């Protein structure tokens, strides 16, 4: 998979010693902060080739960086990160110039070979065989050797579906070579899976799981410790290419209960709390010492169906369920009108690719009942696998959904589950579940890849359709705007109307409670940015 123009020597893999930083000679007066979150990682790892969740997206940019990034604070557009420049050699090839003197967390200076390793066979394109539970289930795979878990290959195929090789041109130049033309190569490289890691640190790790719980990247903070189910501690990487980080230490601590997070903030135990439902905002803002920041972000909450369930195999039933949802009632009653019902799986950041005449399925119980009669539905039970507020206000949302389905004549039965493995595993009786999807870059390819080979919904066996891969291929390779728009429209028609893979609920709003005196802004995504540029200019 990787074309190298020179061989690595053993010396090239050896980590370099850290250099003393004169400005750190005196007392370190930078603050440390504690952030209470619902969960740090659903996979028990910090490796993006396994952890592809909203909560992982929150923490990863602090310790890992891609070649091209997204400015989540303001523009939501691409910006240089580890690459200072890039250009198209042809429709299949993107050449990138690497930033000089990027020191990684192990003290080595990042080189083109680290980029080649990141996209190489050892990390991306090899994986253990999946067990009979399927993908996205195990949280301990890779404990006995260096082979990545089976999800690594699926995620690689979804995010870089026609990757051919990463070509090392010289020490500061690489070329991403695709097998076919792809208008979204630049966007794909902004994903967390495009973050660059140390090949030497990976080689020294005793197992894949050890590596995945303490990956060595280039971000402003390095992973000091990670205890799955407890906390993640990050420490300042003072040799960071972007300048000295403004914080000495960041601790993300898991506090699953919302009330406990709020109480801890008010008591001074935490400096920030995440995943805050709107009904808690007013109480926090009564305190002169605290405030709530945030709003709608680049994520949409969904219901996803399992087509293998005998009742849900009929698309008429899924369509009926879509028309039985009062989305505006959820927005008004649970989110206090602080977000909106989206136009299907779309965001304004799509620009010219946004289909502004598209709408989410209308709330229409008469139409839902008509579809159920046509489907010859006779009240068979439909299981709804539900987590206890992994998503903000998830249980409250589910109650509105179930009432709407009941009013249409649907017999939906809630089954509470403890973790995502019990949701996505290939167990008998899977029905429907909550999910979400994110515009990780500003093109429909980003979220729609979930419903094509390698994407989570496809790989988990919840939904597949023979037309979807062809449409995704066309969306990726077509360069004419109007033809791309027509392809996207057809893909939305397939996945939202004809053979629904999902139905949208509302655009996610992300609220963070914080100490009022801390000079930090919320981003337009789940990402929490604690770099210099987002800490009041403190250096």
N, C-alpha and C positions, 0 to 999 in steps of 0.2 A: 504493500500500500504506500510506502514511503520511498521516495527517490532521494538518495543522498549523494552528494558530489564529493564527499570525502568521508573517510572512516573516522570513528571516534576512538580515541586512545583511552586507556584506563585513567590517565591523568586528567583527561577532559571531563570525566565523570566525577572526579573528587571535588567535594565542596570546598570553597575558598573560605578562609577565616574572615570573621566579621572585623570591621574597622571601627575604631573608637570615634565617636562623634564629640567634638569639642564642646558643642552646645549642651551636651548632657553631663558635663563634668560636675555641675552644681546640683543642688536639690531639684528634683523633678516636681514642679508645682502644678502640672497639668491635672485636671480633675479626672476622676474615675466615675463611671456611671453604672447603674444597674437597671435593666429593662425586664419587666415581667411580661412573659408571653404565654399564650395558651400551650404551644409546643414549639420546640426548636426545629426538629426534623422528624418526618414521618417514617423515614427509612432507617434511622439510627446511624446515618452517615452524613458527611459534609461534601461528598464527592458528587458533582453534578451528573456524572454518568450513572448515578443511581437515584440521587435526591432531586426529583423534579416536582416540587410542590411550591405552593404560595409561601409557606413558612420558610422553606429553604431559600427562595428568591429574596427574602427579607435580609438574610445574613450574609449570603455568599459574596456580594460585591465588596464587603469590608476586607476579605482576605484573598480574593481571587479576581482577576481582571482579564477581559478579552482583548483582542487586538483592536477591535472597533467597539465602542460603547454607545450607550444611549443616554442622553441628558434627560434623566427622569425628573429633574427639578423644574425645568422650564420648557424647553422646546420639544421634548420627546423625539428628537431627531438624532441621527448618528453623529458621533464625535470621536476624535482620535484618542486612543488610550495607549496600549502598548505598541501600536503602529502609529507612526506620525503621518503617513501618507499611503494611499493605495490607488491603483489604476488598473483598468481592464486591459489585458494583453489581447484578449479576444473574448467571445461570448462565453467561453468555458473557463477562462483563466483570470484570476485576480492576483496581481502582484502587490505585496505589502512591504513597506520599509519599516523596520523595527526601530523603536526608540533606543538611543544609546544609554548605557550605564543604568539599566534597570536592575537593581539588586534584589534578588529573591530572598525569601525568608531564611534560607539556609546559607546566606552569605555569598552565593554565586551570582555572577552577572548573567542575566538572561541572554541566551544566544538563539540563533535560528534552530539549532538542534533541539532546544526545549519545545519550540513550536512543533517541530516534526514529531517529537515524542508524544506531545499532547494529542495529536491527531493520528497516532500510530496504532499498530496492531495490538501492542501490549495493553493499551489503555482503553481503546474505543471498540475495536472490531473483533475482539475475542471475548467469549463469555462461557460460564458454566452452563450445562444443560438445565433447563427449567424442570422443576419437579412437577408432580401431578396437580399441584395447586395452581400452576401457571405463573405469570409474571406479576411483579409489584406486590409480592407477598412476604418473602423472607427479609428479616432485618439483620441477619448474621451471615449471609453468604459471603464467601471470600475469606473466612477466618483461618482456613488451613493452607492456603497457597496464594500465589500472586494472580491467579486468573480472576478477572472481574465477574460479577454476577451476570445472569442471563439478560437482565434489563439493559446492560451496557450496549449490547449489540442492537437491541430494539430501539433504544434512544438514539444511537448513532444513525441508524437507518432513517428514523423519522426526521432528525434535525439536519442531516447531511446526506440525503437519499441517493445522490449520484456522485458522491465523493470518489475521486480516483487516486489522488496522491497529494501530499504536501511536499513540494519540491524546495530543497534548500539551494538557493542560488549562491549566496555567500553568507558571511557571519551576520549580516544585518538585512538580508533580503530573503523573502520566501514567496512561493507561488502556490496558491490554492488552485488545484486543477480539478475540474469537474468532468464527468464523463459526457455530459450533455450541456447545452446552453442553459443558463439559469439567471433570471433577472434579479434574484433575491440573494445572491451570494454574500453581498455586503451585510445584509440584514441577518442572515443566518449566523455570521461570525459574531454578532452582538449577544448571542444567547449565552447563558451560563455554561453550556457545554463547550463554548468556544474559549473559555478562560484558560490561560497558559499556566502550566505547572512544571515543577523542577523534575527533570528526568533522573538526576542524581538521587534526589530524596526518594523517588519511587523505587529506584534500584536498591536503596538501602533498607526500605521497609521490610519487615519480616513476613507480612501478609498483605493481601489487598485490603482487608478490613482495617488493619492497623493504619495503613495509608489513608483510607477513606475517612477515618475519624480524626486525622490530623494532616490534611493535605498541605503541601508547601507551595504557595503561590507568590504573588507579587503585590498584593493589596496593601493599604495603609496600616492594616493590623494583621498580626499573625495569630494562628490558633495556638493558644497556650494549653488549653485542655477542653475536652468535650466528654461529658458523661450523659449518654442517651437517657432521656427521661428525667434528667435533672437540670443540667446547665451547660452553657458554652461560655468559655472565657477567652477573650481576645486581648492581646497586648500590643502596644504601639510598635510599629516597624519603623524605627527612627531613620533607617536608610532608604526610606520610600522615595521613589523618583519624583513624586509630586509634592515633596516638602514634608516637614515633620508633622505627624498627626497631632491634632489638637487635644486628644484624650490619651491618658496613660493606660487605661484599662477599661474594657467594656464587658459586662457580664449579662448574658441573657439567661434568665432563670425561669423554669417552667412553673406556672401557676395556673392550672386548668380552669379554676373557678373564677368567673368574672367578678363576683362580689369580693373575693379575696384580693384580686388585683387592684380593684378600686380602693379597698380599705388600706392596702399596703402603700398605695400612692399617697393617700391622705395622711397616713401615719409617718411618712418619710422613709419607708423601707425601700421604695423603688423611686427612681427618677423619671422613668417612662413606663407606661403600660400600653400594650397593644391589643388589637382585636376588640375594640370598645363598641358596644351596641349604642344606638342613639338614645335609648331611654336612660343611659347613665351620664349623658353629656351635661345636662343642666345641673345635676348635683355636684359634679366636679367643678364646673365654672362658677359655682357660688363661692368657692374658695379663692381668696385673693392671691394665693400662692401657686395656683394651678391653672392650666388652660387645656383645651382640646383643639387639636389641629387635624387637618385632613379633609377628605371629601371623595367624590367619585374618582376611580382609578382605571387603569387599563385592564380590567378583569370583569368578566360577566359570570354571574351565577347561573347554573343550568340544572336541569334534570336530564339524566342519561338513562336510556332504556337498554335492556339486554334482549336482543332479538331472538336469542335461543330459548327464552321462556315461551311455552306453548301459547299463552294468551297474547303476549306482546309480539309474537312472530307476525301477527296480522297488523300491517301498518295503519289500518283503520282505527284500531284501538289506541295506538299511540297518537294518532291525529286527534281522536276524541279527547284524550287526556290533555293535549295541548290547548284545546278550546275550552277546557274546564277550569283554567287557571285565571284568576283575577289578579293579574300582575300589578295593576295600579293600586289595588287594595293592600298588597304587600308593601309597596313603596310608601304609601301613605300611613299605614298603621304601624309598621315595624321600623321604618326608616324616616318617619316624620317628614316625608317629602324631600329628603336630603340627597336623593339619587333619582334615577329615572328608568323607565322601561326602554331597553335598547331597540334599535331597528335590526332585529336578528343579531347574529354574531358579528357585529360591526362596531367600529369606533370612528370618530371624526378624524383621527390621525391617519386613516387610510387615504385621505385626500381625494384624488381623482378616482380611486378605486372604490370609494364609498357609494353604495347603491341607496340613494336617499329616498327613493320611492318604496323601498322594502319595509315591511312591518312585521313585528312579532305576531303570532296567531292571536286573533281577537278573542276576547272572553265571550263565549256564545254557547250557553248550555243547550239550547235547542239544536244547534249544529252538532254538538257533542253527542246528544241522544240519537240524532239521525244516523251518525256514523256508527254508533254502537249497534243500532238495529241492523244496519247494512252488514256489519261484521258478525251478526248473529251471536253477540255477546250475551251470555245468560248468567252473569253474576259470579263467574269463576274468580277465586281470590287471586290478587296480584300482590306479590311481596314487595315491600319498600324497605330496603336496607338503609338504616339511618344511624349516623354517628351523633353523639351527644355534644352538639355545638362545636365541632371542629371549625365549621364556618360560623361567623358571627350571626346570632339569632337563627341558627339552623333549625332548632326544634320548633320555635315559634312559626317559622316559615312553613315547616312541614304540616303544622296543624291547619293552616289556611289552605294548603294544597289538598290535604285529605278531605276537608269539608267540601271543597269544590268538586272533587272527584265523586264524593258520595252523592252530592246533589245531581250529578249527571247520571248516576246509577252504577258507578264503578265501585267494586269491592276491593279497596286497597288496604292492605294489612301491614302496619308498621312493625319492623323487626329491628330492635336496637342492637347495634354492633359496637365492638370495643376499639377496632382499629381498621386501617385501610386494607389490610390483608384479608379481613373477613368480608370486605366489600368487593374487591377486585379479583380475589382468588376464584378459580374455576370450580366452584362448589355447586351442587344441585340446588335449584330453587332461587337462583339469582333473578331479580326482577328489575327494579329501577332504583336509582340512587342519586344523591346530590353530587354535583361536581362543579367545577368552574373552568374557565378557559381565559387565557391571557394573550393580549397582543404584545408579545415580547419584542417585536419590531413592527414597523408601520406598513404592513402589507398583509392581505388575507392569508397568504401562505402560512404565516406564523401560527394562528390558531387552527386553521383547517387541516394542518398536518396531523392533528390528533386523530382524524377520521380517515387516515390512509395507512398503508403498511408501515409498521414501526410505531405509530402513534399509540398513546396509552389505551384509548377506547378500542381501537382495532386490535392491538396486541393482547389486550385482556379478553378478547373474544366477545365483547358486548355488542358490537355492531360492525358488520362488514357488508360491502356492496360492490359488485364487480365493476360498476361504472366509476366509482370514486377514485381508484388509482389513475385511471386515464385522465380524469378531470384535473387531478392534482398535478400530473405530469404536464398537462397543457398550461395550467396556471403558472407553473414554475418556468417553463421554457418560452412561452409566447412573449413577444416584445411589443406587439401592437396593442395600444391601450384599449381600444374598443373591443377587440377580440378577447383580451384578458377580462374585461368587464362582463362580457357575455358568458365566458367560462365560469367566472365567479358566481354569476346569477344562476347558472345551471347547477353549480355545486350547492348553493344555498337552497335551491328548489328541491334537490335530492335529499339533503340532510335535515331540512326543517319542515318539508311539506309532503313529498311523495313517499319516502321511506325514512321517517325521522330517526336520526341518531340521538338527538337531544332536543330540548326546547329551552329557550332562554327564559329567565325569570326577571332579573334586574341587573343593572350595572352595579358592580360592587362599590361600596363606599368604605373607605378605610380610615378609621378614626384612632388617634393616638392621644392619650392623656399624658401630660408632662408637667414638670416644674416650669412655672412661667419665666423664671430667670435664666433658663438655659437657651442659648441663642441657636436654635435648630429649627429647620423647616421640614414639613412633611413633603414627600415626593408625590408624583402622579402615578405611583405604582406601589407595590408592597415593599420595595427597597427602602432600607433605612440608611441614609448617607451620613456618615460621620467623618467625612474628609474635611480638609481645611476650608473648602469653598462653602461648606454648609454648617459651619460652626462660628458664625458671627465674625469671620475674619481672624479668629484666634489662631496663632501659629506657634 
